[in-house]
């Protein structure tokens, strides 16, 4: 594992630990309003647990559906977005303190007040925004096309946040006025900046992917490929999985030896 993978896994574990600690503290207050846990709510929780477990395991694996064979810029952008999302989600959770409620179960507990300080001064759902940025950034940092699945989750998560707002409006006095003073997901002044960052991240991902496609892939039997001294895989020159010490041979010779083509640079 690389230091980046350790960092990503550590952030996920920290996120989960903070949530569990605050969730236990919040259970001390009786509910103001309660609804029976629906099958959809239980399914949503199960999906979230499955996603968390899946991405945690993914941080320990080689790139899954890799985007690029030279992902340094992609990893940097992803790590920055991941850090921003993690920081935003944790800051929002600390800001809520005991004012967190299990909206999925229809619970608004007694004594809970509207939090309009810190990040909640600007947006009403910083945890959702932070979690989405964390997930997209993580997949970019892991150089994985699973980032497309993370992006596909955005509409469903934002719709869920809107539904939760309707529950809070009915249960928490003053929330309607708070909604009039704030934006739901993105501060008005930050929308242009965020749009520019998204465009930059998309452009970097596309550039990293296209630049990883060799201009002259090894396809002829006399084309040259490279093999590490102890390796079982043959690579194109410049592949990031190719060690400094390697043997040069023709593509046909590598096939005759029973070696396997690298799944990243794909020298066929």
C-alpha positions as CSV (number, residue, x, y, z in Angstrom):
1,X,0.0,0.0,0.0
2,X,1.0,3.6,-0.6
3,X,0.9,6.5,1.8
4,X,-2.1,7.8,-0.1
5,X,-4.0,4.6,0.4
6,X,-3.3,4.7,4.1
7,X,-4.5,8.3,4.2
8,X,-7.7,7.5,2.4
9,X,-8.5,4.5,4.6
10,X,-7.6,6.4,7.7
11,X,-10.0,9.3,6.8
12,X,-12.9,6.8,6.2
13,X,-12.3,5.2,9.6
14,X,-12.1,8.6,11.3
15,X,-15.3,9.7,9.6
16,X,-17.1,6.6,10.8
17,X,-15.7,6.8,14.3
18,X,-16.9,10.4,14.7
19,X,-20.4,9.6,13.5
20,X,-20.7,6.6,15.9
21,X,-19.5,8.6,18.9
22,X,-21.9,11.5,18.3
23,X,-24.7,9.2,17.5
24,X,-24.4,7.5,20.9
25,X,-24.4,10.9,22.6
26,X,-27.5,12.1,20.8
27,X,-29.5,9.1,21.9
28,X,-29.8,10.4,25.4
29,X,-32.5,12.9,24.4
30,X,-36.1,11.7,23.9
31,X,-37.6,12.1,20.4
32,X,-39.8,15.1,19.7
33,X,-41.5,13.3,16.9
34,X,-41.1,9.7,15.7
35,X,-42.0,7.6,12.8
36,X,-41.7,3.9,12.3
37,X,-38.6,2.9,10.5
38,X,-39.7,2.0,6.9
39,X,-38.4,-0.7,4.7
40,X,-36.9,2.0,2.4
41,X,-35.1,3.6,5.4
42,X,-33.6,0.2,6.4
43,X,-32.6,-0.4,2.8
44,X,-30.9,3.0,2.6
45,X,-28.9,2.3,5.7
46,X,-27.9,-1.1,4.4
47,X,-26.7,0.4,1.1
48,X,-24.7,3.0,3.0
49,X,-22.9,0.4,5.1
50,X,-22.2,-1.7,1.9
51,X,-20.8,1.3,0.1
52,X,-18.6,2.2,3.1
53,X,-17.3,-1.4,3.4
54,X,-16.7,-1.5,-0.3
55,X,-14.7,1.7,-0.7
56,X,-12.7,0.8,2.5
57,X,-11.7,-2.5,0.9
58,X,-11.0,-0.7,-2.3
59,X,-8.4,1.5,-0.7
60,X,-6.3,-1.6,0.0
61,X,-6.5,-3.0,-3.5
62,X,-4.6,-2.1,-6.8
63,X,-6.5,0.3,-9.0
64,X,-10.0,-0.9,-9.9
65,X,-10.9,0.0,-13.5
66,X,-7.9,2.3,-13.7
67,X,-8.3,5.6,-15.6
68,X,-4.7,6.3,-16.3
69,X,-1.3,4.6,-16.3
70,X,0.3,7.9,-15.1
71,X,-2.2,9.2,-12.5
72,X,-0.1,11.5,-10.5
73,X,-2.1,14.7,-11.3
74,X,-5.4,12.8,-10.9
75,X,-4.3,11.4,-7.5
76,X,-3.4,15.0,-6.4
77,X,-6.8,16.5,-7.5
78,X,-8.6,13.5,-5.9
79,X,-6.7,13.8,-2.6
80,X,-7.4,17.5,-2.4
81,X,-11.1,17.0,-3.1
82,X,-11.3,14.1,-0.6
83,X,-9.6,16.2,2.1
84,X,-12.0,19.1,1.4
85,X,-15.0,16.8,1.6
86,X,-13.8,15.0,4.8
87,X,-13.0,18.3,6.5
88,X,-16.4,19.8,5.6
89,X,-18.3,16.8,6.8
90,X,-16.4,16.5,10.1
91,X,-16.7,20.3,10.8
92,X,-20.4,20.1,10.2
93,X,-20.8,17.1,12.5
94,X,-18.9,18.8,15.3
95,X,-21.0,21.9,14.7
96,X,-24.2,20.0,15.2
97,X,-23.0,18.3,18.4
98,X,-26.1,16.9,20.2
99,X,-28.4,18.6,17.7
100,X,-28.1,15.7,15.3
101,X,-31.2,13.6,14.6
102,X,-31.8,10.4,12.8
103,X,-34.0,11.9,10.1
104,X,-34.0,8.6,8.2
105,X,-36.0,7.1,11.0
106,X,-38.2,10.2,11.3
107,X,-36.7,11.3,14.6
108,X,-36.4,14.9,15.8
109,X,-35.4,14.8,19.4
110,X,-36.5,17.1,22.2
111,X,-34.2,20.0,23.0
112,X,-32.8,20.2,19.5
113,X,-32.2,23.7,18.2
114,X,-31.5,25.1,14.7
115,X,-27.7,25.3,14.2
116,X,-26.9,28.4,12.0
117,X,-23.2,28.9,12.9
118,X,-20.0,27.7,11.3
119,X,-20.6,26.1,7.9
120,X,-24.4,26.0,8.7
121,X,-24.4,29.7,8.4
122,X,-23.9,29.3,4.6
123,X,-25.5,26.0,3.6
124,X,-28.1,23.7,5.2
125,X,-26.6,20.3,4.2
126,X,-22.8,20.5,4.5
127,X,-22.5,16.9,5.6
128,X,-24.1,15.6,2.4
129,X,-22.0,17.9,0.3
130,X,-18.9,16.9,2.2
131,X,-19.6,13.2,1.9
132,X,-20.2,13.5,-1.9
133,X,-17.0,15.4,-2.4
134,X,-15.2,12.8,-0.2
135,X,-16.5,9.9,-2.3
136,X,-15.7,11.5,-5.7
137,X,-12.3,12.6,-4.5
138,X,-11.5,9.1,-3.2
139,X,-12.3,7.4,-6.5
140,X,-10.2,10.0,-8.4
141,X,-7.3,9.5,-5.9
142,X,-7.6,5.8,-6.4
143,X,-7.4,6.3,-10.2
144,X,-10.7,4.4,-10.7
145,X,-13.5,4.8,-13.2
146,X,-15.8,4.0,-10.3
147,X,-15.8,7.8,-9.9
148,X,-18.6,7.6,-12.5
149,X,-20.7,5.6,-10.0
150,X,-19.9,8.1,-7.3
151,X,-21.1,11.0,-9.5
152,X,-24.3,9.0,-10.4
153,X,-25.2,8.9,-6.7
154,X,-25.3,12.7,-6.5
155,X,-28.9,13.3,-7.7
156,X,-30.2,10.6,-5.3
157,X,-28.4,12.0,-2.3
158,X,-29.5,15.5,-3.0
159,X,-33.1,14.4,-3.5
160,X,-32.9,12.6,-0.1
161,X,-31.6,15.8,1.5
162,X,-34.6,17.7,0.2
163,X,-37.0,15.1,1.6
164,X,-35.4,15.4,5.0
165,X,-35.9,19.1,4.9
166,X,-39.6,18.6,4.6
167,X,-39.5,16.4,7.8
168,X,-37.5,19.1,9.7
169,X,-39.9,21.9,8.5
170,X,-42.8,20.1,10.1
171,X,-41.0,19.3,13.3
172,X,-38.6,22.1,14.1
173,X,-40.0,25.6,14.7
174,X,-38.0,28.4,13.0
175,X,-36.5,26.1,10.3
176,X,-38.5,27.8,7.6
177,X,-37.0,31.2,8.4
178,X,-33.5,29.5,8.5
179,X,-34.2,28.2,4.9
180,X,-34.9,31.7,3.7
181,X,-31.4,32.9,4.9
182,X,-29.3,30.1,3.5
183,X,-28.6,28.0,0.4
184,X,-29.4,24.4,0.4
185,X,-26.1,22.9,-0.9
186,X,-23.7,25.5,-2.2
187,X,-23.1,29.1,-0.9
188,X,-24.1,31.6,-3.6
189,X,-20.6,33.2,-3.7
190,X,-18.9,29.8,-4.1
191,X,-21.0,28.4,-7.0
192,X,-18.7,29.9,-9.7
193,X,-15.6,28.7,-7.9
194,X,-17.0,25.2,-7.5
195,X,-18.0,25.1,-11.1
196,X,-14.5,26.0,-12.1
197,X,-13.0,23.3,-9.9
198,X,-15.4,20.7,-11.3
199,X,-14.4,21.7,-14.8
200,X,-10.7,21.5,-13.9
201,X,-11.1,18.1,-12.3
202,X,-13.0,16.8,-15.3
203,X,-10.4,18.2,-17.7
204,X,-7.6,16.7,-15.6
205,X,-9.2,13.3,-15.6
206,X,-9.8,13.3,-19.3
207,X,-6.2,14.5,-20.0
208,X,-4.8,11.9,-17.7
209,X,-6.8,9.2,-19.4
210,X,-6.0,10.2,-23.0
211,X,-2.3,10.8,-22.2
212,X,-2.1,7.2,-20.9
213,X,-3.0,5.9,-24.3
214,X,0.2,5.1,-26.1
215,X,0.5,6.8,-29.5
216,X,1.9,3.6,-31.0
217,X,0.7,0.6,-29.1
218,X,2.7,-2.5,-29.4
219,X,0.8,-4.8,-31.7
220,X,3.3,-6.1,-34.2
221,X,5.3,-9.2,-33.4
222,X,8.6,-7.2,-33.7
223,X,7.4,-4.4,-31.4
224,X,9.4,-4.1,-28.2
225,X,8.0,-4.5,-24.6
226,X,9.7,-4.5,-21.2
227,X,9.7,-7.1,-18.4
228,X,11.0,-6.7,-14.8
229,X,13.7,-9.2,-13.9
230,X,11.3,-11.1,-11.6
231,X,8.1,-10.2,-13.3
232,X,5.4,-12.2,-15.1
233,X,4.0,-9.2,-17.0
234,X,5.2,-7.3,-20.0
235,X,4.8,-3.5,-20.3
236,X,5.1,-0.6,-22.7
237,X,7.9,1.8,-22.0
238,X,7.0,4.4,-19.4
239,X,4.4,2.2,-17.6
240,X,4.3,3.2,-13.9
241,X,4.4,-0.5,-12.9
242,X,7.7,-1.0,-14.7
243,X,10.7,-1.1,-12.4
244,X,13.9,0.7,-13.3
245,X,15.7,-2.6,-13.9
246,X,14.0,-4.5,-16.8
247,X,14.6,-6.6,-19.8
248,X,13.7,-5.5,-23.3
249,X,12.3,-8.1,-25.8
250,X,10.0,-8.3,-28.7
251,X,6.3,-8.7,-28.1
252,X,6.3,-12.1,-29.7
253,X,9.1,-13.3,-27.5
254,X,7.2,-12.2,-24.4
255,X,4.2,-14.1,-25.6
256,X,6.3,-17.2,-26.3
257,X,7.6,-17.1,-22.7
258,X,4.0,-17.2,-21.4
259,X,4.1,-13.7,-19.9
260,X,1.0,-11.7,-19.4
261,X,0.2,-8.2,-20.8
262,X,0.0,-5.4,-18.2
263,X,-3.6,-4.5,-17.5
264,X,-2.7,-0.8,-17.2
265,X,-0.7,0.0,-20.4
266,X,-2.2,-2.9,-22.4
267,X,0.6,-3.8,-24.7
268,X,-1.1,-6.1,-27.2
